[in-house]
């Protein structure tokens, strides 16, 4: 499909720079497809009104790490050159794939020193790595001098929360972001971007869902920085998705299959949970235990196997995520929904408002 079909104009004032307080006070646009699509303006705290006892909500319990690293390229006989790296996928105990800026100046074999302090590993706030490989579009593979838990601690010490570009361009990361850019149920460290639909949940909202008989299950997909990369191709067939590592346990798969068997619905909290569940689903919709990398790219025409309802924030023009929601509820339905959201002041992107989308099976 033509990528420009997924374009729209978004005023700057619609981009949220901070989350709503409290989190579940954010607005919620409920979208029900059909011959005459229905749009309802609600708030996230009223989510339970649209769910039924026996439905199951699926959350991504990945935890954001401070994966933005600032440092200097070290090369004998050359000046120290500033380098910015965003880790996006762990590929070994001491290795991460990363996007680097300025990527053209970096070569395989270069040494990069992150943070500030002594030259020994991370004893005084410095972390050193070697560029093991250089790929396309500024992607590199870093081999760190530390490994395992020691490397994790070093990254936590010298790294910064990698705020999305549309926020970072307007303000610097601060102490609030360490809490704001994390779900209350984050558990498995490894994401470099938050599963932002989950940012709206509070203990009070969880209590409402429990009281209404809504099940709660967790999967893990470590969101990579590739989620922010623009689609540069003119046709969706020419776009290459970056892989992300995920896991669906046998217990979770069995529980979700039991929900479907008794007529309940699977409600995915976020596109990350949805992409993982659809990667794990068989042709008949059965959710299988699953672990590994997924680069699933969902565009209109895709037949959804597992997910019935999707809760998600509002996405960028011409992004793979706007393509995904257009596949889920219909392109024209979503174009109308976004036009409504923009004209009525909904807040967009990671810290913005949310939507509850019902699947279009027509």
Steps between C-alpha positions, in 0.01 A plus 500: 500500500607860446650644817345841435156346564596504868600867514315771692570847638558528873528843668793540740265585785351149487832337598515421874821579686383366838247231596158572648474513880371266626588262220151355460350848453629504140237516229388180328358497147289186454483390135246242383520422125199415289294637215468811717806506730434618857733740683457564872696750712572354843788478749732208573352459849173395331666218306306235692173623342606348166619161625315189617561252782723227364691729262877495541732798478856427386777732618863528393708488820827612342698759697669798337874526561703825470620400155606842369880517528708812435875477450806547281661297225860417587734453206880521515630820345154655472297740711230371734179512296161527680280193442141429603378140507154359567507133596212310343563125524717284720675227301732358767616538860734782397353606164226736389381620163467878497419797280791744497527869410695612306505152349715583197804581713501168684692197376529140616780481753444847644498536877225709660510634854161576655442712808773685683764397748790261506619287212435173683172342391231666711670540834453877499216547257662404169397213275714393202401296195645392167304531176486134400290548185355782295173458314267724303322822601729574792458160667804353675574211734681590821720256692533641852793444733253389766252213485179373659378668822813720515414641158137552603611699803741706291230588247267600786777725635604686184188468283200725453135421433470511118201729465325483161645749248182709493538564875881518514496771231296724732647433843771303679441181696464568872449312828123477445547298182664213691158439655264645239649296212441167677185295556405416859538128416837520320708197600724358227787739420596543136280756322635827366151640445195467722190300400314828527139376509587354838606837642133580566446226759484566874438276803148646517427406140636150558264467797203600281595241239538229764160583648343475153641150442754603238803272492853639488789322325854600410733444206842653435614683188812712537411807296788622283594842370390381157145583607586869445659456158304661217380304199721635223368274224220614270329160522446289810636196315844664496521577872718283724393463864760473778475192719404503868542221755188360668367219716157342558502240778320167477281599795395827336430330167281237671311767696427705188384195307262419785361855482429464128348152548235633739414799281712768664700759309872567496563870559854601409643792696725656238625416155803323652279244675296461182804444277631236738166320533450497124854365458418220744156416356431205273277528194196395706565771760649270761770681698816292529789533743754712317845643549733679261522795263207634303496745212131462420374792289122538505327702228141508366406162361655311790262246662521527877513167677504560874415858602140628514543846655800735503576781742766729358622861496490722191782443252718691255396570140628241252625281787484121513277534808241714324505235227437236766197675653367561148526126436318432828203735471510610135695777329205735443372439852837591647546802277162627623588413860830690480333800336253503788779462758701788352204736468383433857840542663612147579865481606719286272793259531679341796375728779168567331144372521379155403252322276305176530463334160266216414601270218340543159404152379315617192 
